[in-house]
């Protein structure tokens, strides 16, 4: 309970006017007394950039929280994205970071503080760090940032940049507790749909290729069947002609034998005639 009270006091001090920080810190320590007073007096004054982020986290907690929850979802989703989608995501993240930093500067500026370009850049750097790292996101959302964060900040850097404990961004959500789960389930369902559609496209491509092969085979079968019919008809014609020739062979053979006998008889008659002539 004491820790929570300390963190509430720290958040109030870190979103108060920078010029009044030291006096406000002493006043709150005097009110608290005891060990809590010592912890309050040990609080370091935040940098202007950290103060801007704290004011934004205090006055626009819902808006900042939604952006940080979106960043968490994007971190989870980026493993499933291709190079083009990741590049697009990077551009959108940078644009959102700039918008949030400018809004934070406007909120802080409405309190009468002058926000320099260097301060705005440090604010943007802190929000960018929150988009890449869950611990940095908790630090930014806590409203107790002591100094600006860098996207390359280590866990120790983040820990040293916050007064008190670092809350989880999800614990600060005002939306229904299962909404983030529903978004994740919807994203997972969409991922399954994309995978199924890819498999469908591959299957349809394979089916089209198989259909083309089948059509070619069917056409070839029809062509061969036609050729087979033509060859069978030709074979039947040849067989009929062969049968006809075979029927004519016997009479032709008999006629040939008779002709040979006639030739032999004629030869004998001619020889006898020549012999008779010789005898005269």
C-alpha positions in Angstrom: 0.0 0.0 0.0 2.9 2.3 0.8 4.5 1.7 -2.6 1.3 2.5 -4.4 1.0 5.7 -2.3 4.6 6.6 -3.2 4.0 6.0 -6.9 0.8 8.1 -6.9 2.7 11.0 -5.2 5.6 10.6 -7.7 3.2 10.7 -10.6 1.6 13.8 -9.3 4.9 15.5 -8.7 6.3 14.5 -12.2 3.3 16.0 -14.0 3.3 19.2 -12.0 5.0 22.5 -13.1 8.7 21.9 -13.5 9.6 25.1 -11.8 7.7 24.2 -8.7 9.0 20.6 -8.4 11.5 21.1 -5.6 9.0 23.0 -3.4 6.2 20.6 -4.2 8.5 17.6 -3.4 9.3 19.0 0.0 5.7 19.8 0.8 4.6 16.3 -0.1 7.4 14.8 2.0 6.4 16.9 5.0 2.9 15.7 4.6 3.9 12.0 4.3 6.6 11.8 7.0 8.5 8.7 8.0 10.2 6.4 5.5 7.8 7.6 2.7 9.1 11.2 3.2 12.7 10.0 2.6 11.7 8.2 -0.6 9.8 11.3 -1.8 12.8 13.6 -1.0 15.0 11.2 -3.0 13.0 11.8 -6.2 15.0 13.4 -8.9 13.6 16.3 -10.9 12.5 15.1 -14.4 14.0 16.4 -17.5 11.7 18.7 -19.6 11.2 15.9 -22.2 10.3 13.4 -19.5 8.0 15.9 -17.9 6.2 16.4 -21.3 5.7 12.6 -21.6 4.5 12.5 -18.0 1.9 15.3 -18.6 0.7 13.5 -21.7 0.4 10.2 -19.8 -1.5 11.9 -17.0 -3.9 13.9 -19.1 -4.3 11.6 -22.1 -3.9 8.2 -20.4 -6.6 6.5 -22.5 -5.2 7.8 -25.8 -1.6 6.9 -25.0 -2.7 3.5 -23.6 -4.6 2.6 -26.7 -1.5 3.6 -28.9 0.7 1.4 -26.7 -1.6 -1.5 -26.8 -1.7 -1.2 -30.6 2.1 -1.2 -30.5 2.0 -4.4 -28.5 -0.2 -6.0 -31.1 2.1 -4.8 -33.9 5.1 -6.3 -32.2 3.3 -9.6 -32.0 2.1 -9.5 -35.6 5.4 -8.4 -37.3 6.9 -11.9 -37.3 4.2 -12.9 -39.8 4.7 -10.0 -42.1 6.8 -10.0 -45.3 9.4 -7.3 -46.2 6.9 -5.0 -47.9 4.4 -5.2 -45.1 7.1 -4.6 -42.5 8.4 -1.5 -44.4 4.8 -0.2 -44.5 4.4 -0.9 -40.8 7.6 0.9 -40.0 6.4 4.0 -41.9 3.1 4.0 -40.1 4.8 3.5 -36.7 7.1 6.5 -37.3 4.1 8.7 -38.4 2.1 7.7 -35.3 5.1 8.4 -33.0 5.5 11.9 -34.5 1.8 12.6 -34.0 1.8 11.5 -30.4 4.9 13.5 -29.7 3.4 16.6 -31.2 0.2 16.1 -29.2 2.2 15.7 -26.0 4.1 18.9 -26.8 0.8 20.7 -27.4 -0.6 19.5 -24.0 2.6 20.5 -22.2 2.8 23.8 -24.1 -0.8 24.6 -22.9 0.7 24.8 -19.4 3.0 27.6 -20.4 6.2 25.7 -21.0 8.3 26.3 -24.1 8.9 23.1 -26.0 12.1 23.3 -28.1 12.8 21.2 -31.2 15.4 19.2 -29.1 12.8 18.5 -26.4 10.2 17.4 -29.0 12.8 15.1 -30.5 13.5 13.6 -27.1 9.8 13.1 -26.5 9.4 11.3 -29.8 12.4 9.1 -29.0 10.8 8.1 -25.7 7.5 7.2 -27.4 9.4 5.3 -30.1 11.2 3.3 -27.4 7.8 2.5 -25.9 6.6 1.2 -29.3 9.5 -1.3 -29.4 9.9 -2.5 -25.8 7.1 -3.5 -23.4 9.1 -2.3 -20.3 9.7 1.1 -22.0 5.9 1.2 -22.8 5.2 0.7 -19.1 7.7 3.4 -18.2 6.1 5.9 -20.5 2.6 5.1 -19.4 3.5 5.3 -15.7 3.7 9.1 -15.8 6.8 8.8 -13.6 9.5 9.2 -16.2 12.7 10.9 -14.9 14.5 11.2 -18.2 13.9 10.6 -21.9 14.3 7.1 -23.3 16.1 5.9 -26.4 14.8 3.1 -28.6 18.1 1.3 -27.9 17.7 1.6 -24.1 18.6 -1.5 -22.1 16.4 -3.0 -19.4 18.6 -1.3 -16.8 18.4 2.1 -18.6 14.6 1.8 -18.6 14.6 0.8 -14.9 16.8 3.8 -14.0 14.5 6.2 -15.9 11.4 5.6 -13.8 10.6 6.5 -10.2 8.9 3.5 -8.6 7.8 0.3 -10.2 7.1 -0.1 -13.9 3.5 -1.1 -14.6 2.4 -3.3 -17.4 0.6 -1.5 -20.2 -2.2 -4.0 -20.2 -3.0 -3.4 -16.5 -3.8 0.2 -17.3 -6.3 -0.6 -20.0 -9.8 0.9 -19.8 -11.2 -1.4 -22.5 -12.8 -4.7 -21.6 -10.1 -7.1 -20.4 -10.8 -9.7 -23.1 -10.8 -7.2 -26.0 -7.0 -7.6 -26.6 -7.5 -11.4 -26.5 -10.3 -11.1 -29.0 -8.1 -9.0 -31.3 -5.3 -11.6 -31.0 -7.7 -14.4 -31.8 -9.1 -12.5 -34.7 -5.6 -11.9 -36.0 -4.8 -15.6 -35.6 -8.0 -16.5 -37.4 -7.0 -14.1 -40.2 -3.5 -15.7 -40.3 -5.2 -19.2 -40.7 -7.4 -17.8 -43.5 -4.4 -16.5 -45.3 -2.6 -19.8 -44.9 -5.7 -21.7 -46.1 -6.1 -19.4 -49.1 -2.5 -20.0 -50.1 -3.0 -23.8 -49.8 -6.2 -23.4 -51.9 -4.3 -21.4 -54.6 -1.6 -24.1 -54.7 -4.3 -26.9 -54.9 -6.2 -25.1 -57.6 -3.0 -24.5 -59.6 -2.2 -28.2 -59.3 -5.8 -29.2 -60.3 -5.6 -26.9 -63.4 -2.3 -28.6 -64.4 -3.7 -32.0 -63.8 -6.8 -31.1 -65.8 -4.6 -29.9 -68.7 -2.7 -33.2 -68.6 -5.9 -35.2 -68.5 -7.4 -33.4 -71.5 -4.2 -34.0 -73.5 -4.3 -37.7 -72.6 -8.0 -37.9 -73.5 -7.3 -36.3 -76.9 -4.4 -38.6 -77.5 -6.6 -41.6 -76.6 -9.3 -40.5 -79.1 -6.7 -40.0 -81.7 -5.2 -43.5 -81.1 -8.6 -45.0 -81.1 -9.4 -43.5 -84.4 -6.1 -44.7 -85.8 -6.8 -48.2 -84.4 -10.2 -48.2 -86.1 -8.6 -47.2 -89.4 -5.9 -49.8 -89.1 -8.5 -52.5 -88.2 -10.5 -51.6 -91.3 -7.4 -51.8 -93.5 -6.4 -55.1 -91.9 -9.9 -56.5 -92.6 -9.6 -55.3 -96.3 -6.1 -57.0 -96.6 -7.3 -60.2 -95.0 -10.3 -60.3 -97.4 -8.0 -59.7 -100.3 -5.6 -62.4 -99.1 -8.5 -64.9 -98.8 -9.6 -64.0 -102.3 -6.0 -64.6 -103.6 -5.8 -67.9 -101.7 -9.0 -69.1 -103.4 -7.5 -68.2 -106.9 -4.2 -70.1 -106.2 -5.6 -73.7 -106.8 -7.2 -73.0 -110.2 -4.2 -71.0 -111.3 -1.9 -73.9 -110.2 -3.9 -76.4 -112.2 -3.9 -74.2 -115.3 -0.1 -73.8 -114.9 0.4 -77.6 -114.7 -1.8 -78.1 -117.8 0.1 -75.5 -119.7 3.4 -77.2 -118.7 2.0 -80.5 -120.1 1.0 -78.8 -123.3 4.5 -77.3 -123.6 6.1 -80.7 -123.0 3.7 -82.4 -125.7 4.5 -79.6 -128.1 8.2 -80.0 -127.6 7.9 -83.8 -128.3 5.8 -83.2 -131.4 8.3 -80.6 -132.6 11.2 -83.0 -132.1 9.5 -85.8 -133.9 8.7 -83.5 -136.8 12.3 -82.4 -137.1 13.5 -86.0 -137.0 11.1 -86.9 -139.8 12.4 -84.1 -141.9 15.9 -85.2 -141.3 15.1 -88.7 -142.5 13.9 -87.5 -146.0 
